[in-house]
């Protein structure tokens, strides 16, 4: 049977409020089952978190303590508090890079701190934000970190660059240019209140950001180009995306939920924006927002979607968790009330699926930050500190025959025969250059040379395909912009003809011909790419 649960964190703003159960006293993080039963499973104590200050990995929960420069670490497997980790400045936001096993911390000083939880290594970025980092998110393949701040800017950072040994900082306070952001999105005018990125793992992935003035931008992450602008009736403090990136759901300051269908055509407003780079804004009206049962629920501080995307959960300032029907855009029920403002909520992966592919290792316990790694000068030829060690437990989820050679060597009773044979051949071929007594296996050498030649050809073909893909992506973005412009001109011509009492359809034919010509040119360019690829 499938089991779906969520984790909610609260801010203990009013310690006088008592929970219904004495066992929940001082509990700040709750593990609550969503289905098939709706019951509280466990509570983690001694935590009080601001919005955006909780991150969840497969093995642990990280919660930045409100108004303190510490992060509480809880083990999900053992259901206890594992550590309390101090930092040099207060943490204002958290995000976890899965697979990379890195906790990203945004600080009140405007910098990022990256903590490798399985090694204890810590690196930090330059203090590029002028004010505290208010929002963090990480792209699906852990390529980029997006950070929004109260200074209205959103920086795009390269995660690999920040954790690279070659670019490691000399101290905890290092502000080297090597740790600077690679791009900046600066279309907002007020403090960033919410930020999220799409689920796509390709280069056309987008981000959604909202600010305190009620403005929301949908923008391309790699180029920081604004794709669409939304105007909300009440500014958003939390955002979540449909699993297929079809719709955006906003948790608003007035407690309501506002949704936007990305593929739905909505009339644009005739407003004048100060920046010519911002596209025409789309006004979302208050009547289309999902209404709460009463104004007493307070701000919708956090929102999350169920695994199938049919239910949305929102955590509110009065401690209520509300379940919404996404299709009908109305409340299904109030799941529970934790008695304190809910600041963070996240739906966990369902449990009970058969044949789930799991990682080959687990983090049994996190390693506290070790500042020695950032101060060591002699790291050897590879740049890795001598005391750098990975603390994980290697697991074998599949049968031994399904493992690759490395997994068989680590988890099996000994080295596999194929690996031993390959090692002997390598030694034999290496010694043949210096020892005449060992005969050279010319057939093996010739085979290796042929393989190297084939690999070289494949690399060249991949380089050509990559260049063609980049050209197609740039043309596609340009084409989309031109088609949007033509669509606006078609509508203007239609309404102008109607205003003069003429045929609106005839007035649009000029622009329809231009659209057809644009499509024809695009087809010819795509055909040319295909011929170029064949030649390559």
DOMIFI-989588 format. One record per residue (C-alpha): x, y, z; residue number from 0; residue in three letters. Coordinates in steps of 0.5 Angstrom, whole numbers, always signed. Example, Ala and Ser with C-alpha at 12.3 -4.5 7.8 and 13.67 -1.06 7.14 Angstrom:
2
      px      py      pz   seq   type
     +25      -9     +16     0    ALA
     +27      -2     +14     1    SER
***
This chain:
536
      px      py      pz   seq   type
      +0      +0      +0     0    UNK
      +3      +7      -2     1    UNK
      +4     +12      +4     2    UNK
      +4     +19      +3     3    UNK
      +7     +24      +8     4    UNK
      +9     +31      +9     5    UNK
     +13     +35     +14     6    UNK
     +11     +42     +17     7    UNK
     +15     +46     +21     8    UNK
     +13     +52     +26     9    UNK
     +15     +58     +29    10    UNK
     +14     +58     +36    11    UNK
     +11     +66     +36    12    UNK
      +7     +64     +42    13    UNK
     +10     +60     +47    14    UNK
      +3     +60     +52    15    UNK
      -1     +56     +46    16    UNK
      -1     +49     +49    17    UNK
      -2     +43     +44    18    UNK
      -7     +38     +45    19    UNK
      -3     +33     +47    20    UNK
      +3     +34     +52    21    UNK
      +7     +30     +48    22    UNK
      +8     +35     +43    23    UNK
     +10     +40     +48    24    UNK
     +16     +44     +45    25    UNK
     +15     +40     +38    26    UNK
     +17     +45     +32    27    UNK
     +17     +40     +26    28    UNK
     +12     +35     +25    29    UNK
     +12     +29     +21    30    UNK
      +4     +28     +19    31    UNK
      +1     +22     +15    32    UNK
      -3     +25      +9    33    UNK
      -6     +18      +6    34    UNK
      -8     +13      +7    35    UNK
      -9     +16     +14    36    UNK
      -9     +23     +17    37    UNK
      -5     +22     +23    38    UNK
      +1     +25     +26    39    UNK
      +7     +20     +26    40    UNK
     +12     +24     +30    41    UNK
     +15     +31     +33    42    UNK
     +22     +34     +33    43    UNK
     +23     +38     +39    44    UNK
     +27     +45     +40    45    UNK
     +26     +48     +33    46    UNK
     +23     +54     +31    47    UNK
     +24     +56     +24    48    UNK
     +22     +62     +19    49    UNK
     +20     +61     +12    50    UNK
     +24     +58      +8    51    UNK
     +29     +56     +13    52    UNK
     +28     +48     +13    53    UNK
     +31     +43      +8    54    UNK
     +30     +36      +8    55    UNK
     +34     +30      +5    56    UNK
     +33     +23      +4    57    UNK
     +36     +22     +11    58    UNK
     +36     +28     +15    59    UNK
     +32     +34     +17    60    UNK
     +36     +41     +17    61    UNK
     +32     +47     +21    62    UNK
     +35     +54     +22    63    UNK
     +34     +56     +29    64    UNK
     +30     +63     +28    65    UNK
     +34     +69     +31    66    UNK
     +40     +65     +32    67    UNK
     +46     +63     +28    68    UNK
     +45     +55     +29    69    UNK
     +42     +50     +25    70    UNK
     +39     +44     +28    71    UNK
     +40     +37     +25    72    UNK
     +35     +31     +26    73    UNK
     +36     +24     +23    74    UNK
     +29     +21     +20    75    UNK
     +31     +14     +21    76    UNK
     +33     +15     +28    77    UNK
     +27     +20     +29    78    UNK
     +32     +24     +34    79    UNK
     +36     +31     +34    80    UNK
     +43     +29     +32    81    UNK
     +47     +35     +32    82    UNK
     +46     +43     +33    83    UNK
     +51     +46     +29    84    UNK
     +53     +54     +30    85    UNK
     +55     +58     +24    86    UNK
     +59     +65     +24    87    UNK
     +52     +69     +22    88    UNK
     +45     +68     +22    89    UNK
     +42     +63     +17    90    UNK
     +36     +66     +13    91    UNK
     +34     +61      +8    92    UNK
     +36     +54      +7    93    UNK
     +36     +49      +1    94    UNK
     +39     +42      +0    95    UNK
     +42     +39      -7    96    UNK
     +40     +32      -7    97    UNK
     +45     +27     -10    98    UNK
     +50     +32      -9    99    UNK
     +49     +32      -1   100    UNK
     +50     +39      +0   101    UNK
     +46     +44      +4   102    UNK
     +46     +51      +2   103    UNK
     +45     +56      +7   104    UNK
     +43     +64      +5   105    UNK
     +46     +68     +11   106    UNK
     +43     +75     +13   107    UNK
     +50     +78     +11   108    UNK
     +48     +76      +3   109    UNK
     +53     +70      +2   110    UNK
     +52     +63      +1   111    UNK
     +55     +58      +5   112    UNK
     +55     +51      +2   113    UNK
     +56     +45      +7   114    UNK
     +58     +38      +5   115    UNK
     +54     +34     +10   116    UNK
     +58     +27      +9   117    UNK
     +65     +30      +9   118    UNK
     +64     +36     +13   119    UNK
     +67     +41      +8   120    UNK
     +65     +48      +8   121    UNK
     +66     +53      +2   122    UNK
     +62     +60      +2   123    UNK
     +61     +65      -4   124    UNK
     +62     +72      -4   125    UNK
     +57     +77      -1   126    UNK
     +54     +79      -7   127    UNK
     +47     +81      -4   128    UNK
     +46     +87      -1   129    UNK
     +41     +85      +4   130    UNK
     +39     +78      +7   131    UNK
     +38     +72      +3   132    UNK
     +31     +71      +3   133    UNK
     +30     +65      -2   134    UNK
     +34     +59      -5   135    UNK
     +32     +54     -10   136    UNK
     +37     +49     -14   137    UNK
     +36     +46     -21   138    UNK
     +34     +39     -22   139    UNK
     +41     +37     -24   140    UNK
     +45     +41     -19   141    UNK
     +48     +46     -24   142    UNK
     +45     +52     -21   143    UNK
     +43     +55     -15   144    UNK
     +38     +61     -15   145    UNK
     +38     +66      -9   146    UNK
     +33     +72      -8   147    UNK
     +34     +77      -3   148    UNK
     +31     +83      +0   149    UNK
     +35     +88      -4   150    UNK
     +31     +86     -10   151    UNK
     +36     +82     -14   152    UNK
     +36     +74     -16   153    UNK
     +43     +71     -17   154    UNK
     +45     +65     -21   155    UNK
     +51     +61     -18   156    UNK
     +54     +55     -21   157    UNK
     +54     +50     -15   158    UNK
     +60     +46     -18   159    UNK
     +64     +52     -18   160    UNK
     +63     +54     -11   161    UNK
     +65     +47      -9   162    UNK
     +71     +46     -13   163    UNK
     +77     +45     -10   164    UNK
     +81     +49     -15   165    UNK
     +77     +55     -13   166    UNK
     +77     +54      -5   167    UNK
     +77     +60      -1   168    UNK
     +82     +61      +4   169    UNK
     +78     +63     +10   170    UNK
     +71     +63     +12   171    UNK
     +70     +70     +10   172    UNK
     +73     +70      +3   173    UNK
     +70     +75      -2   174    UNK
     +74     +72      -8   175    UNK
     +71     +74     -15   176    UNK
     +72     +66     -16   177    UNK
     +66     +65     -12   178    UNK
     +61     +71     -15   179    UNK
     +55     +69     -19   180    UNK
     +55     +68     -26   181    UNK
     +48     +71     -28   182    UNK
     +43     +76     -24   183    UNK
     +36     +77     -26   184    UNK
     +34     +84     -24   185    UNK
     +27     +86     -26   186    UNK
     +24     +86     -19   187    UNK
     +24     +93     -16   188    UNK
     +22     +90      -9   189    UNK
     +24     +85      -4   190    UNK
     +24     +78      -7   191    UNK
     +18     +74      -3   192    UNK
     +18     +67      -6   193    UNK
     +23     +63     -11   194    UNK
     +22     +57     -15   195    UNK
     +25     +53     -21   196    UNK
     +22     +48     -26   197    UNK
     +23     +41     -26   198    UNK
     +26     +40     -33   199    UNK
     +33     +38     -33   200    UNK
     +35     +41     -40   201    UNK
     +38     +48     -41   202    UNK
     +31     +51     -43   203    UNK
     +29     +51     -35   204    UNK
     +25     +57     -32   205    UNK
     +24     +60     -26   206    UNK
     +18     +63     -22   207    UNK
     +20     +69     -17   208    UNK
     +15     +74     -14   209    UNK
     +16     +80     -10   210    UNK
     +13     +84      -5   211    UNK
     +10     +89     -10   212    UNK
      +5     +83     -12   213    UNK
      +9     +82     -19   214    UNK
     +11     +76     -21   215    UNK
     +16     +74     -27   216    UNK
     +17     +67     -30   217    UNK
     +24     +68     -33   218    UNK
     +29     +63     -37   219    UNK
     +35     +61     -32   220    UNK
     +41     +61     -37   221    UNK
     +40     +67     -40   222    UNK
     +36     +71     -34   223    UNK
     +31     +73     -40   224    UNK
     +24     +75     -37   225    UNK
     +19     +71     -41   226    UNK
     +12     +73     -38   227    UNK
     +10     +78     -32   228    UNK
      +4     +77     -28   229    UNK
      +1     +82     -23   230    UNK
      -2     +79     -17   231    UNK
      -8     +82     -13   232    UNK
      -4     +80      -6   233    UNK
      +3     +79      -6   234    UNK
      +6     +72      -6   235    UNK
     +10     +69      +0   236    UNK
     +10     +62      -3   237    UNK
     +10     +58      -9   238    UNK
     +10     +51     -12   239    UNK
      +9     +48     -19   240    UNK
      +5     +43     -22   241    UNK
     +10     +36     -23   242    UNK
      +9     +37     -30   243    UNK
     +10     +45     -30   244    UNK
      +3     +46     -33   245    UNK
      +1     +51     -27   246    UNK
      +4     +55     -22   247    UNK
      +0     +56     -15   248    UNK
      +2     +62     -10   249    UNK
      +1     +62      -3   250    UNK
      -1     +70      -2   251    UNK
      -1     +75      +4   252    UNK
      -8     +75      +5   253    UNK
      -9     +67      +6   254    UNK
     -12     +65      -1   255    UNK
      -9     +61      -6   256    UNK
      -8     +64     -13   257    UNK
      -7     +59     -19   258    UNK
      -4     +61     -26   259    UNK
      -5     +56     -32   260    UNK
      +2     +57     -36   261    UNK
      -1     +55     -43   262    UNK
      -8     +59     -42   263    UNK
      -9     +65     -46   264    UNK
     -10     +71     -41   265    UNK
     -12     +78     -44   266    UNK
      -6     +83     -42   267    UNK
      -7     +90     -39   268    UNK
      -5     +96     -42   269    UNK
      +0     +98     -37   270    UNK
      +6    +102     -38   271    UNK
     +12     +99     -34   272    UNK
     +19    +102     -33   273    UNK
     +23     +97     -36   274    UNK
     +23     +96     -44   275    UNK
     +26     +89     -43   276    UNK
     +20     +86     -39   277    UNK
     +14     +83     -43   278    UNK
      +7     +86     -42   279    UNK
      +4     +84     -36   280    UNK
      -2     +79     -34   281    UNK
      -7     +81     -29   282    UNK
      -9     +76     -25   283    UNK
     -16     +78     -22   284    UNK
     -18     +77     -14   285    UNK
     -25     +73     -16   286    UNK
     -21     +67     -19   287    UNK
     -17     +66     -13   288    UNK
     -19     +60      -8   289    UNK
     -22     +63      -2   290    UNK
     -21     +61      +5   291    UNK
     -26     +59     +10   292    UNK
     -25     +65     +14   293    UNK
     -20     +71     +14   294    UNK
     -17     +68     +21   295    UNK
     -13     +63     +18   296    UNK
      -8     +68     +16   297    UNK
      -2     +68     +11   298    UNK
      -1     +62      +7   299    UNK
      +7     +62      +9   300    UNK
      +8     +55      +5   301    UNK
      +5     +51      +0   302    UNK
      +6     +44      -3   303    UNK
      +3     +39      -8   304    UNK
      +1     +32      -7   305    UNK
      +5     +27     -11   306    UNK
      +0     +26     -17   307    UNK
      -1     +34     -17   308    UNK
      -9     +33     -15   309    UNK
      -8     +36      -8   310    UNK
      -5     +42      -5   311    UNK
      -3     +43      +2   312    UNK
      -2     +50      +5   313    UNK
      +0     +52     +12   314    UNK
      -2     +58     +15   315    UNK
      +0     +63     +20   316    UNK
      -6     +61     +25   317    UNK
      -3     +54     +25   318    UNK
      -8     +51     +20   319    UNK
      -6     +46     +15   320    UNK
     -11     +46      +9   321    UNK
     -12     +41      +3   322    UNK
     -15     +44      -3   323    UNK
     -18     +40      -9   324    UNK
     -14     +43     -15   325    UNK
     -19     +41     -20   326    UNK
     -25     +44     -17   327    UNK
     -20     +50     -14   328    UNK
     -24     +49      -7   329    UNK
     -22     +47      +0   330    UNK
     -23     +40      +1   331    UNK
     -22     +40      +9   332    UNK
     -17     +43     +14   333    UNK
     -13     +37     +16   334    UNK
     -10     +39     +22   335    UNK
      -8     +45     +27   336    UNK
      -1     +45     +30   337    UNK
      -3     +52     +34   338    UNK
      +3     +56     +32   339    UNK
      +5     +59     +25   340    UNK
      +7     +54     +20   341    UNK
     +13     +57     +16   342    UNK
     +15     +51     +12   343    UNK
     +11     +45      +9   344    UNK
     +14     +39      +4   345    UNK
     +11     +33      +1   346    UNK
     +15     +27      +2   347    UNK
     +16     +22      -3   348    UNK
     +11     +16      -3   349    UNK
     +13     +10      +0   350    UNK
     +11      +3      -2   351    UNK
     +13      +3     -10   352    UNK
     +16      -4     -12   353    UNK
     +23      -4     -15   354    UNK
     +25      +3     -14   355    UNK
     +32      +5     -16   356    UNK
     +35      +7     -10   357    UNK
     +42     +11      -9   358    UNK
     +48      +6      -7   359    UNK
     +49      +9      -1   360    UNK
     +46     +13      +5   361    UNK
     +48     +18     +10   362    UNK
     +48     +15     +17   363    UNK
     +50     +21     +20   364    UNK
     +52     +28     +18   365    UNK
     +59     +31     +19   366    UNK
     +60     +38     +22   367    UNK
     +63     +43     +19   368    UNK
     +71     +43     +19   369    UNK
     +74     +49     +18   370    UNK
     +81     +46     +17   371    UNK
     +79     +44     +10   372    UNK
     +78     +52      +8   373    UNK
     +85     +54     +11   374    UNK
     +90     +48      +9   375    UNK
     +95     +51      +3   376    UNK
     +98     +44      +1   377    UNK
     +93     +40      -2   378    UNK
     +97     +35      -6   379    UNK
     +97     +35     -14   380    UNK
     +90     +34     -14   381    UNK
     +88     +39      -9   382    UNK
     +84     +35      -5   383    UNK
     +86     +36      +3   384    UNK
     +89     +30      +6   385    UNK
     +84     +29     +11   386    UNK
     +78     +30      +7   387    UNK
     +74     +23      +8   388    UNK
     +67     +21      +6   389    UNK
     +62     +18     +11   390    UNK
     +57     +14      +8   391    UNK
     +54      +7      +8   392    UNK
     +54      +3      +2   393    UNK
     +48      -1      +1   394    UNK
     +47      -6      -4   395    UNK
     +39      -6      -6   396    UNK
     +40     -11     -13   397    UNK
     +43     -17     -14   398    UNK
     +50     -18     -14   399    UNK
     +50     -20     -22   400    UNK
     +46     -13     -23   401    UNK
     +52      -9     -20   402    UNK
     +58      -6     -24   403    UNK
     +65      -8     -23   404    UNK
     +66      -3     -18   405    UNK
     +60      -4     -14   406    UNK
     +62     -12     -14   407    UNK
     +69     -10     -12   408    UNK
     +66      -6      -6   409    UNK
     +60     -10      -4   410    UNK
     +62     -17      -6   411    UNK
     +67     -22      -2   412    UNK
     +73     -20      -7   413    UNK
     +75     -17     -13   414    UNK
     +71     -19     -19   415    UNK
     +75     -24     -24   416    UNK
     +74     -19     -30   417    UNK
     +77     -13     -26   418    UNK
     +83     -17     -24   419    UNK
     +84     -19     -32   420    UNK
     +84     -12     -34   421    UNK
     +89     -10     -29   422    UNK
     +94     -16     -31   423    UNK
     +93     -13     -38   424    UNK
     +94      -6     -36   425    UNK
    +101      -8     -32   426    UNK
    +103     -13     -38   427    UNK
    +102      -7     -43   428    UNK
    +105      -2     -39   429    UNK
    +111      -6     -37   430    UNK
    +113      -8     -45   431    UNK
    +115      -1     -46   432    UNK
    +121      -2     -41   433    UNK
    +122     -10     -41   434    UNK
    +124     -13     -47   435    UNK
    +123     -20     -44   436    UNK
    +115     -19     -44   437    UNK
    +112     -20     -51   438    UNK
    +107     -14     -53   439    UNK
    +100     -16     -55   440    UNK
     +99     -13     -61   441    UNK
     +92     -15     -62   442    UNK
     +90     -12     -56   443    UNK
     +94      -5     -57   444    UNK
     +91      -5     -64   445    UNK
     +84      -6     -61   446    UNK
     +85      +0     -56   447    UNK
     +88      +4     -62   448    UNK
     +81      +3     -66   449    UNK
     +77      +4     -60   450    UNK
     +81     +11     -58   451    UNK
     +80     +13     -65   452    UNK
     +72     +11     -65   453    UNK
     +72     +15     -58   454    UNK
     +75     +21     -62   455    UNK
     +70     +21     -67   456    UNK
     +64     +21     -63   457    UNK
     +67     +27     -59   458    UNK
     +67     +31     -65   459    UNK
     +60     +29     -67   460    UNK
     +57     +30     -60   461    UNK
     +61     +37     -61   462    UNK
     +57     +38     -67   463    UNK
     +51     +36     -65   464    UNK
     +52     +41     -59   465    UNK
     +53     +47     -63   466    UNK
     +47     +45     -67   467    UNK
     +43     +45     -61   468    UNK
     +45     +51     -58   469    UNK
     +43     +55     -65   470    UNK
     +36     +51     -65   471    UNK
     +35     +54     -58   472    UNK
     +37     +61     -60   473    UNK
     +33     +61     -66   474    UNK
     +27     +58     -62   475    UNK
     +27     +63     -57   476    UNK
     +28     +69     -62   477    UNK
     +22     +66     -66   478    UNK
     +18     +66     -60   479    UNK
     +19     +73     -59   480    UNK
     +17     +75     -66   481    UNK
     +11     +71     -66   482    UNK
      +9     +74     -60   483    UNK
     +10     +81     -63   484    UNK
      +6     +79     -69   485    UNK
      +0     +76     -65   486    UNK
      +0     +83     -62   487    UNK
      +0     +86     -68   488    UNK
      -6     +82     -71   489    UNK
     -10     +83     -65   490    UNK
      -9     +91     -66   491    UNK
     -10     +91     -73   492    UNK
     -17     +87     -72   493    UNK
     -19     +91     -67   494    UNK
     -17     +97     -71   495    UNK
     -21     +95     -77   496    UNK
     -27     +93     -73   497    UNK
     -27    +100     -70   498    UNK
     -27    +103     -77   499    UNK
     -33     +98     -79   500    UNK
     -28     +94     -83   501    UNK
     -27     +87     -84   502    UNK
     -23     +85     -78   503    UNK
     -21     +78     -81   504    UNK
     -18     +82     -88   505    UNK
     -14     +86     -83   506    UNK
     -10     +80     -80   507    UNK
      -9     +77     -87   508    UNK
      -2     +81     -88   509    UNK
      +0     +79     -81   510    UNK
      -2     +72     -82   511    UNK
      +3     +72     -89   512    UNK
      +8     +75     -85   513    UNK
      +7     +69     -80   514    UNK
      +7     +64     -85   515    UNK
     +14     +67     -88   516    UNK
     +17     +66     -81   517    UNK
     +15     +59     -81   518    UNK
     +18     +58     -88   519    UNK
     +24     +61     -86   520    UNK
     +25     +57     -79   521    UNK
     +23     +50     -83   522    UNK
     +29     +52     -88   523    UNK
     +34     +53     -83   524    UNK
     +32     +47     -79   525    UNK
     +33     +43     -86   526    UNK
     +39     +46     -86   527    UNK
     +41     +44     -79   528    UNK
     +39     +37     -81   529    UNK
     +44     +37     -88   530    UNK
     +50     +40     -84   531    UNK
     +49     +34     -79   532    UNK
     +49     +29     -84   533    UNK
     +55     +32     -87   534    UNK
     +59     +32     -80   535    UNK
***
